[in-house]
Amino acid sequence: MTMKYIEHGAGGDADCMTLAEGPTPQAGPGQILIEVVCAGINRPDVLQRSGRYPPPPDASPVLGLEVAGRVAAVGAGVTEWTVGTGVTALTPGGGYAEYCVAAASHALPIPVGMDFATAAALPETWFTVWANLVDLGRLKRGERLLVHGGSSGIGLVAIQLAKHLGVECIVTVGNEEKAAFCRQAGAAHAINYRTADFADEVKTLTGGTGVDVILDMVGAPYLQRNLASLRRDGRLVYVAFLEGSKGEADLMPIMLKRLTVTGSTMRPRTPAEKTAIRDALAASIWPALARGELLPHLFARFPLAQVAEAHRLMESSRHIGKIVLEVGK
Ligand SMILES: NC(=O)c1ccc[n+]([C@@H]2O[C@H](COP(=O)([O-])OP(=O)(O)OC[C@H]3O[C@@H](n4cnc5c(N)ncnc54)[C@H](OP(=O)(O)O)[C@@H]3O)[C@@H](O)[C@H]2O)c1
């Protein structure tokens, strides 16, 4: 059996991606085969496509870290899903395709009343934000959070998680439209980093005390100001280094304020770690999604064949929230 998928060859700019035909993958033990209806696009896909983020050796070389669709087959030992069930899943790769394999224990049901496109936009950001803010960042009710890149797919989920946990959230964004959107999504304050210094603003907004946790995707240029913006016992959590990982900083605040500097990437985590995150999301977040209390923001949808346009939109950073590919019906 063959399927259509997006091939990106040796990598390059968005035009290196073409619609190709190849063998349909098969569900191995513990896996499910998903007939993909929609696939979410994430910034790591852009990095992988351009050759800067090679997939792990055992992962599909095809782009795509999250899908929503129907279970088409179950592998040996899988009891929790049956053929035909609607699921959304974190994948090790391979999402930009008509069929995609995922671990059965990395899939979640489509929240009641949610369409496939919206569901496809959930896994990568929710798995990542939960693992980094709740597990590593130890974020808890009553604390204050600063999120850089507030209007990104990751950032908007961080705002929602903060709202859900009872955490006050401050974000940084690159323009006023993004600032307004983040405030409406639940951020207490949105700082336009192009017109204000975020560290000065955080100091003013918190009465000089600072925030408990920072989620950063910018990197080295923000390190010193991030350390200054944390209160005692604060946690700085990295999910990316969009502006670079190398630089210089005075590390003294780490010792004086007992700060924790940490971070992680989702893809190389062990299957068991991803299952534990899936289970935590199923218990804490999926019921709230089903109740309509948390809602991902879909900025744009593109047919699979227009994947280059979708990537160009993401690279422009004009978007707010998620971009999704329509793969099947
Ligand atoms: N650690 C992990 O496991 C993990 C998993 C998924 C994603 N990520 C990372 O998390 C980040 C957000 O992912 P996403 O899919 O949510 O991305 P996204 O929606 O494309 O958002 C990225 C946003 O970051 C802001 N930004 C700040 N500095 C930037 C720069 N130098 N270049 C480009 N954008 C910049 C832009 O908004 P402004 O206009 O406000 O600047 C942009 O819209 C990415 O860096 C991604 O690689 C990490």
The ligand as a Gaussian input file, in Angstrom:
#p B3LYP/6-31G(d) Opt

LIG

0 1
 N       12.000000      22.098000      23.600000
 C       11.052000      21.511000      22.918000
 O       10.757000      20.338000      23.117000
 C       10.284000      22.288000      21.901000
 C        9.126000      21.765000      21.328000
 C        8.423000      22.558000      20.421000
 C        8.892000      23.817000      20.091000
 N       10.051000      24.252000      20.644000
 C       10.581000      25.577000      20.317000
 O        9.732000      26.539000      20.880000
 C        9.722000      27.692000      20.055000
 C        8.300000      28.017000      19.705000
 O        7.811000      26.997000      18.863000
 P        6.457000      27.218000      18.070000
 O        6.243000      26.048000      17.202000
 O        5.421000      27.598000      19.040000
 O        6.927000      28.469000      17.196000
 P        6.173000      29.660000      16.504000
 O        4.700000      29.560000      16.676000
 O        6.722000      29.750000      15.142000
 O        6.643000      30.939000      17.337000
 C        7.913000      31.464000      17.383000
 C        7.769000      32.921000      17.820000
 O        8.931000      33.286000      18.522000
 C        9.135000      34.666000      18.373000
 N       10.560000      34.884000      18.138000
 C       11.404000      35.493000      18.995000
 N       12.641000      35.521000      18.523000
 C       12.604000      34.925000      17.323000
 C       13.577000      34.648000      16.336000
 N       14.844000      34.991000      16.478000
 N       13.188000      33.987000      15.230000
 C       11.905000      33.611000      15.063000
 N       10.941000      33.865000      15.973000
 C       11.286000      34.511000      17.087000
 C        8.276000      35.153000      17.209000
 O        7.281000      36.016000      17.723000
 P        7.579000      37.589000      17.975000
 O        7.053000      38.325000      16.807000
 O        6.856000      37.883000      19.232000
 O        9.064000      37.738000      18.101000
 C        7.652000      33.871000      16.660000
 O        6.336000      34.040000      16.267000
 C       10.567000      27.377000      18.832000
 O       11.829000      27.925000      19.014000
 C       10.630000      25.863000      18.844000
 O       11.795000      25.377000      18.226000
 C       10.738000      23.535000      21.539000

